[in-house]
Amino acid sequence: MSISEIALAAKSASIMLAAVNTDVKNNALTEIAGAIERHRDRIISANQEDISASEKNNLAGPLLKRLKFDQDKIAQTIAGIDSLIKLDDPVGKTIAATELDAGFELYKVSCPIGVIGVVFESRPDALVQISTLCLKSGNTVILKGGSEAAKTNRILAEIISEASEKAGLPAGWIQLLETRQDVARMLALDEYIDLIIPRGSNEFVRYIMNNTNIPVLGHADGICHVYIADDADLDMAVNITVDSKCQYVAVCNAAETLLVDSKIAEDFLPKVKSALEEKGVELRGCEKTASIIDVKPATEEDWRTEYLDYILSIKVVGDINEAIEHINHYGSGHTDAIVTADKNKAERFMALVDSANVFWNASTRFADGFRYGLGAEVGISTNKIHARGPVGLEGLLIYKWKLLGTGQTVTEYSGPNAKKFTHRKIANSR
């Protein structure tokens, strides 16, 4: 099929999927989980082919790690689907209800967005997360994964499509694109596609934003910070810093810059340097940092860089205000954390840092839809629109207004003898 035909099929399926009831959707998710388990050997074999090809092409180690889809990843993926099944169906929920007059009621009700195009990195588990979230939220999805995972993605999309259609979902609700040219063509199909979610480099996301009339949800960078305040527990601060940077370096919620209060820098920096270097992290620091520990000099560009690798920039700051100013100037509005024993400092930091996720005494790696209990995520949004932070089920919904009348006309509510609106809030149920 051409890209236009693929998008049209997804649009047609979206009308039907929006009305599919909860039991059918949950049964489809159960079928998908079972099919992935039954076909795990096929999936792992295809994934090994993708990994071997990527190794020959010298794909970086952290990127190879996220490409891997082995038995452990499959088990985690199935557990994620099981968790999603247990979540309430978000479609058809009454958000607000107002009586306009006796026998005349207005309801604001959640509904799917429609057709969602998602372009994502070479992570096969992301394909499953994204497609199942779209399913549960009643959206159809057009997927384009990284070319390094092409064989794995192809088999996963086939398995998901077959299992879900067997369970009663409309054919064509999940579609897979395979080339960059397909993505370019998709960006022109605003008559069929309702939302684009790009996941990838700053350059790529900005290309998407600049080359489509379709609304775009996502983030261009993940420049995340950890700020160690002057009263922080140093052992806690080391643990949070190491986890934020090293737990999984090739993701958008990994820390890229460490800010350290000058009052504790001499005590803290040697401790954190030792812990980070044990993990193989290259450190780059400002002049004050370099006067305390041995680091490569940090440049202005380092403060603006999302490394996605075992590299961390360090800056010593005078106080919390300088830390906040640095984050708001150089950060990407993604995730930033403070380590402090002072509640007032934490509240000030979380109020003034202009990011989608702000944490107190916790690793930046917690910025994740699954960990938030959202049923995984299709991505992280730094936009200031309807969804911000990890975009789970609720971020894939919009709403419609339903007006229930008994023959009312506007004429009745106009002129000198007009009837009056009551505009009375009523219980959110029908």
C-alpha positions in Angstrom: 0.0 0.0 0.0 1.1 3.6 -0.5 1.5 5.9 2.5 -1.8 7.6 1.7 -3.6 4.2 1.6 -2.0 3.2 4.9 -3.0 6.5 6.6 -6.6 6.2 5.1 -6.8 2.6 6.5 -5.7 3.9 9.9 -8.2 6.7 9.8 -11.1 4.4 8.9 -10.1 2.0 11.7 -9.9 4.9 14.2 -13.6 5.5 13.8 -14.4 1.9 14.8 -11.7 1.6 17.5 -13.0 4.7 19.3 -16.2 2.8 20.0 -14.7 -0.6 21.0 -15.6 -1.4 24.6 -13.3 -2.1 27.5 -13.6 -5.9 27.6 -12.7 -6.2 23.9 -9.7 -3.9 24.3 -8.4 -5.8 27.4 -9.0 -9.1 25.7 -6.9 -7.9 22.8 -4.1 -6.8 25.1 -4.2 -10.3 26.7 -4.0 -11.9 23.3 -1.1 -9.7 22.4 0.8 -10.6 25.6 0.2 -14.3 24.9 1.3 -14.1 21.3 4.5 -12.3 22.2 5.3 -15.1 24.7 4.5 -17.9 22.2 6.6 -16.3 19.5 9.5 -15.2 21.7 12.0 -17.5 19.9 11.1 -15.9 16.6 11.3 -12.4 18.1 14.7 -13.1 19.7 16.1 -14.6 16.5 15.1 -11.5 14.5 16.5 -9.3 17.2 19.9 -11.1 17.1 20.0 -10.5 13.3 19.4 -6.8 13.9 22.1 -6.7 16.6 24.6 -8.5 14.5 24.1 -6.1 11.6 24.4 -3.2 13.9 27.6 -4.5 15.5 29.1 -4.8 12.0 28.1 -1.2 11.4 29.8 -0.2 14.6 26.7 1.0 16.4 27.7 2.6 19.8 27.5 0.4 22.9 24.7 2.3 24.6 22.6 2.2 21.4 23.2 -1.5 21.1 22.0 -2.0 24.6 18.6 -0.4 23.9 18.3 -2.4 20.7 18.5 -5.7 22.6 15.2 -7.5 23.0 16.0 -10.7 24.9 14.0 -12.9 27.2 14.3 -10.5 30.1 13.0 -7.6 28.0 10.2 -9.7 26.7 9.2 -10.6 30.3 9.3 -6.9 31.2 7.2 -6.0 28.1 4.6 -8.6 29.0 4.5 -7.3 32.6 3.9 -3.9 31.2 0.9 -5.1 29.1 -0.5 -6.9 32.2 -0.2 -3.6 34.1 -2.0 -1.7 31.3 -4.9 -4.2 31.3 -5.5 -3.4 35.0 -5.8 0.3 34.4 -9.2 1.8 34.0 -10.4 2.5 30.5 -9.9 6.3 30.1 -12.3 6.6 27.1 -15.8 7.9 27.7 -15.1 9.4 31.2 -17.2 12.4 32.1 -14.8 15.2 32.9 -17.5 17.8 33.8 -21.2 18.0 33.7 -23.5 21.1 33.7 -27.2 21.5 33.7 -28.0 24.3 31.3 -31.7 24.2 32.2 -34.2 21.6 33.3 -33.9 18.6 31.0 -31.0 20.2 29.2 -27.5 18.8 30.1 -24.0 19.3 28.8 -21.2 16.8 29.3 -17.5 17.1 28.7 -16.4 13.5 27.9 -13.0 12.0 27.2 -12.4 10.5 23.7 -9.5 9.3 21.6 -7.4 11.7 19.5 -7.7 9.5 16.4 -4.7 8.6 14.3 -1.3 9.0 15.9 2.0 8.8 14.0 5.0 7.8 16.2 8.6 7.9 15.0 10.8 6.3 17.6 14.3 5.1 18.3 15.7 1.6 17.8 14.0 0.1 20.9 11.7 -2.8 20.0 10.1 -2.6 23.5 9.0 0.9 22.6 6.9 -0.5 19.7 5.0 -2.7 22.0 4.5 0.0 24.7 3.4 2.6 22.2 1.0 0.4 20.3 -0.7 -1.1 23.4 -1.1 2.4 24.9 -2.8 3.5 21.7 -5.0 0.4 21.7 -6.2 1.0 25.3 -6.8 4.7 24.7 -8.8 3.9 21.5 -6.3 5.4 19.0 -5.0 3.9 15.8 -1.2 4.2 15.3 1.3 4.5 12.4 4.7 3.4 13.7 8.2 4.0 12.3 11.0 2.6 14.4 14.8 3.0 14.0 16.2 1.1 11.0 18.6 -0.9 13.2 15.5 -2.7 14.7 13.7 -3.3 11.4 13.4 -7.1 11.6 12.4 -7.1 15.2 9.8 -4.4 14.7 8.4 -6.1 11.6 7.7 -9.4 13.5 6.3 -7.5 16.6 3.9 -5.5 14.5 2.8 -8.6 12.7 2.2 -10.4 15.9 0.3 -7.5 17.5 -1.8 -7.0 14.4 -2.8 -10.7 14.1 -3.5 -11.2 17.8 -5.6 -8.0 18.2 -7.6 -8.5 15.1 -8.4 -12.0 16.3 -9.7 -10.5 19.5 -12.1 -8.2 17.5 -10.1 -5.0 16.8 -10.6 -3.4 13.4 -8.1 -4.3 10.7 -5.6 -1.6 10.0 -5.5 0.0 13.5 -1.7 -0.6 13.7 0.5 0.2 10.7 4.3 0.0 10.3 6.4 2.2 8.1 10.0 1.2 7.3 11.8 4.0 5.5 12.7 7.6 6.0 10.9 8.4 2.8 7.8 7.0 4.3 8.1 9.4 7.3 8.5 12.4 4.9 5.4 11.4 3.1 3.5 10.9 6.3 4.2 14.4 7.4 2.1 15.7 4.6 -1.0 13.7 5.5 -2.7 16.1 7.9 -6.1 15.1 6.5 -5.7 11.6 8.0 -3.2 11.9 10.9 -4.2 13.8 14.0 -1.0 13.9 16.0 2.7 13.2 15.4 5.0 12.0 18.3 8.7 12.1 17.4 11.3 10.5 19.6 15.0 11.0 18.7 17.7 13.6 18.4 17.2 17.3 18.7 17.9 17.7 15.0 15.4 15.1 14.0 12.5 16.3 16.3 13.0 19.9 15.0 12.9 18.6 11.4 9.5 17.0 12.2 8.2 20.2 13.8 9.3 22.3 10.9 8.0 20.1 8.1 4.4 19.3 9.0 1.1 20.9 9.6 0.1 18.1 11.9 0.3 18.9 15.6 3.5 17.6 17.2 3.9 16.3 20.7 7.3 15.6 22.2 10.7 16.9 23.2 13.8 17.9 21.3 16.3 17.3 24.1 16.7 15.6 27.4 19.2 17.8 29.1 18.5 16.8 32.7 20.2 18.1 35.9 20.9 17.0 39.4 21.5 19.8 41.9 23.3 19.0 45.2 22.3 21.6 47.8 24.7 22.6 50.6 22.8 20.6 53.2 22.4 17.4 51.2 23.2 14.0 52.6 26.4 13.2 50.7 25.9 9.5 50.4 22.4 10.0 49.2 23.6 12.6 46.7 26.2 10.2 45.3 23.7 7.4 44.9 21.2 9.6 43.2 23.8 11.1 40.9 25.2 7.8 39.9 21.7 6.3 39.2 20.6 9.4 37.3 23.6 9.2 35.0 24.5 5.5 34.8 21.4 3.4 35.3 20.7 3.7 31.6 22.7 6.4 29.8 21.1 6.3 26.4 17.7 7.7 27.4 16.2 11.1 27.6 15.8 11.1 31.4 19.5 10.4 32.2 21.3 13.2 33.9 23.7 15.2 31.7 24.8 18.0 34.1 25.6 17.9 37.8 25.3 21.1 39.8 27.1 21.3 43.1 26.7 23.9 45.8 30.1 25.6 46.5 29.8 25.1 50.2 30.0 21.3 49.9 32.0 21.0 46.7 35.3 20.0 48.4 33.7 17.2 50.3 31.3 16.0 47.7 33.2 16.1 44.4 35.9 13.6 45.3 33.2 11.1 46.5 31.1 11.4 43.4 34.1 11.4 41.1 35.2 8.0 42.5 31.7 6.5 42.2 31.2 7.8 38.6 34.6 6.7 37.4 34.0 3.2 38.7 31.1 3.2 36.2 33.4 4.5 33.4 32.0 8.0 33.3 34.1 10.8 31.7 33.8 13.9 33.7 34.0 17.5 32.4 34.0 20.4 34.8 34.0 24.1 35.2 37.1 25.9 36.6 36.0 25.6 40.2 35.4 21.9 39.7 38.8 21.4 38.1 40.4 23.1 41.1 39.1 20.4 43.3 39.2 17.2 41.2 40.9 16.1 38.0 38.4 16.6 35.1 38.4 17.6 31.5 37.5 21.3 31.1 33.8 21.9 30.3 32.9 24.3 27.5 29.8 26.4 27.0 28.6 23.7 24.6 28.8 21.1 27.3 26.0 22.8 29.3 23.8 22.5 26.2 24.7 18.9 25.3 22.6 15.7 25.6 25.4 13.2 25.7 23.3 9.9 25.9 26.7 8.4 26.8 29.0 7.9 29.8 29.9 11.6 30.0 28.8 14.1 32.7 29.4 17.8 32.9 29.8 19.3 36.4 29.4 22.9 37.5 29.9 24.4 41.0 27.3 27.0 41.8 27.0 29.6 44.5 23.5 28.8 45.7 20.1 27.4 44.8 19.2 30.5 42.8 22.2 30.1 40.6 21.3 26.5 40.1 17.8 27.3 39.1 19.0 30.1 36.7 21.5 27.6 35.1 18.8 25.0 34.6 16.2 27.3 33.2 18.8 28.8 30.8 20.5 25.6 29.6 18.0 22.9 30.3 15.4 21.4 28.0 12.4 21.5 30.3 12.6 17.7 30.7 13.6 16.5 34.2 15.6 18.1 37.0 16.2 17.0 40.5 17.4 18.6 43.8 19.1 16.7 46.7 18.5 18.5 49.9 17.3 18.0 53.5 15.4 21.3 53.5 11.8 21.1 52.4 11.6 24.9 51.7 14.6 24.6 49.3 13.0 21.7 47.6 9.7 23.5 47.2 11.4 26.6 45.9 13.4 24.5 43.4 10.3 22.6 42.2 8.3 25.8 41.9 10.8 27.8 39.9 12.5 25.2 37.7 10.5 25.3 34.4 10.5 21.6 33.6 7.9 18.9 33.0 9.3 16.8 35.9 10.9 18.2 39.0 12.1 15.8 41.8 13.2 16.1 45.4 15.7 13.5 46.6 15.1 11.1 43.7 16.8 10.0 40.5 15.9 11.7 37.2 15.4 8.2 35.8 12.0 8.0 37.6 10.6 10.3 34.8 8.8 7.4 33.1 5.2 6.5 32.3 5.5 3.0 33.7 7.1 4.2 36.9 4.4 6.9 37.3 1.7 4.2 37.0 0.5 5.6 33.6 0.7 2.3 31.8 4.1 3.0 30.2 4.4 5.9 27.8 4.5 6.9 24.1 7.1 9.5 25.0 7.9 12.5 27.2 6.5 15.9 26.3 8.1 19.2 27.2 5.3 21.0 25.3 3.0 23.3 27.2 -0.1 21.9 25.7 -2.6 19.2 26.8 0.1 16.7 27.9 3.4 17.3 29.7 5.9 14.9 31.1 5.5 11.2 30.5 2.6 10.8 28.0 0.5 7.8 29.0 -3.1 7.0 28.5 -4.5 10.4 29.6 -2.1 12.2 27.2 -3.5 10.2 24.3 -7.0 11.6 24.9 -8.9 14.7 24.0 -12.5 15.4 24.8 -15.8 16.2 23.2 -18.9 18.0 24.4 -22.2 16.1 24.5 -25.4 18.1 24.8 -28.5 16.2 25.8 -31.7 18.2 25.0 -35.4 17.7 24.8 -36.1 20.0 21.8 -34.5 23.2 23.0 -33.8 26.0 20.5 -31.6 29.1 20.9 -34.7 31.3 20.1 -36.2 30.3 23.5 -33.1 31.7 25.2 -33.0 35.0 23.3 -35.0 38.3 23.5 -36.8 40.1 26.3 -38.8 37.0 27.4 -35.8 34.7 27.2 -35.6 31.6 29.3 -32.7 31.7 31.8 -29.8 29.2 31.9 -29.3 27.6 35.3 -25.7 26.6 34.6 -25.8 24.3 37.6 -22.9 21.8 38.1 -24.3 18.2 38.3 -22.9 14.9 39.2 -20.4 13.5 36.7 -22.5 10.6 35.6 -25.1 9.7 33.0 
